[in-house]
Amino acid sequence: MKFNKNIIIASLVLFSGVFLEACKDNKVTPLPNPVTTTGTVTTLAGSGAFGASNGTGTAASFNYPNGLAFDASGNILVADKGNNQIRKVTTAGVVSLVSGTLLSGSANATKIGDAASYNGPTGVAVDALGNILIADFGNHTIRKITTTTGAVTVFAGVSGNSGNNNAVIPATATAGAINPRFNNPAGLAIDLAGNVYVADYGNNLIRKISAVDGTVSTVAGKSLGNVDGVGTAASLNGPRAIAIDAAGNLFVADANNHTIRKIDLTGNVTTFAGSGKAGNADGSGKAASFNHPSGITIDANGNLFVADAGNNLVRKITSAGVVTSVAGSGYSTLATPFNGPSAVLADNAGNVYVANTLGNLIQVIK
């Protein structure tokens, strides 16, 4: 398959996977003490080269795969950002297209078979009914694929219009001020009550879409910063992903602060792990360090796993805040076995799936 050079360049520009932020001064400073770990990593799907081919295992290809989620049947959904598509990967490694065209756009669809389009989708989540929600990064919207009909709609936000205003989602999204707006939404999570949480990357906020009445509100954050506190008294810097534990606490991969933040049921924001400076040290709480953590998941035992993109590592955080490196070879080895991992997804069998974003692979740690 041949790819238009402009599409590839556009996908590079749209890749929010933290390396562009880290390298915005046109330099990368290697971190000390690269880490080598012993987790067994295998490739589930992807050739390692840019592409959009469906198929099984290494016969398939991706273009900057980002967010991951399980669908109702246990398949892995992938926000294939550079391809502007949502892809599906079975546990046997069979890759197929769910929705989206290779060209960026904001077209909706009314039924299965209609062609919808996205603009750099980065996060994906599935609700209790099996509907797929998508953080459509470049369109500043949350999109919804209704599984019963295949309809693709704007769930929240206004396509092409960024902002941070809160409001009730109207019946039809327009460019009017009554619509809630987002700024490069990057990650999604859904709680047991059906509320949707959004890592609003460009606004440095965590937002909530109420399952009761569709009201969009701000859970945490006010402006760029690294301050703990309650609700809007706290500040974040480029939140990329959210995970929710069994008690309903939110954990946020606060990428540009190099930390994992916790938001409890009262809205209190604390730094759960990470020193606030780029590094790759294991340890407890703030004694540990990360380098642009961009993905986060929670396993059945309450352990957090983090896609530590800038370190090319997958890290584990116990419920007590103890950080260890599970798999990867540290910053200096770009593809052994990870290259800019941006998302992780834990199943009930102890496997952790990884979106190896710059390596264009979906991998699994067993």
Secondary structure, 3 states (H helix, E strand, C coil): CCCCHHHHHHHHHHCCCCHHHHCCCCCCCCCCCCCCCCCCEEEEECCCCECCCCEEHHHCCECCEEEEEECCCCCEEEEEHHHCEEEEECCCCEEEEEECCCCCCCCCECCCCCCCCCCCEEEEEECCCCCEEEEEHHHCEEEEECCCCCCEEEEEEECCECCCCCEECCCCCCCCCCCCCCCCEEEEEECCCCCEEEEEHHHCEEEEECCCCCEEEEEECCCECCECEEHHHCEECCEEEEEECCCCCEEEEEHHHCEEEEECCCCEEEEEECCCCCCCCCEEHHHCCCCCEEEEEECCCCCEEEEEHHHCEEEEECCCCEEEEEEECCCCCCCCCCCCEEEEEECCCCCEEEEECCCCEEEEEC
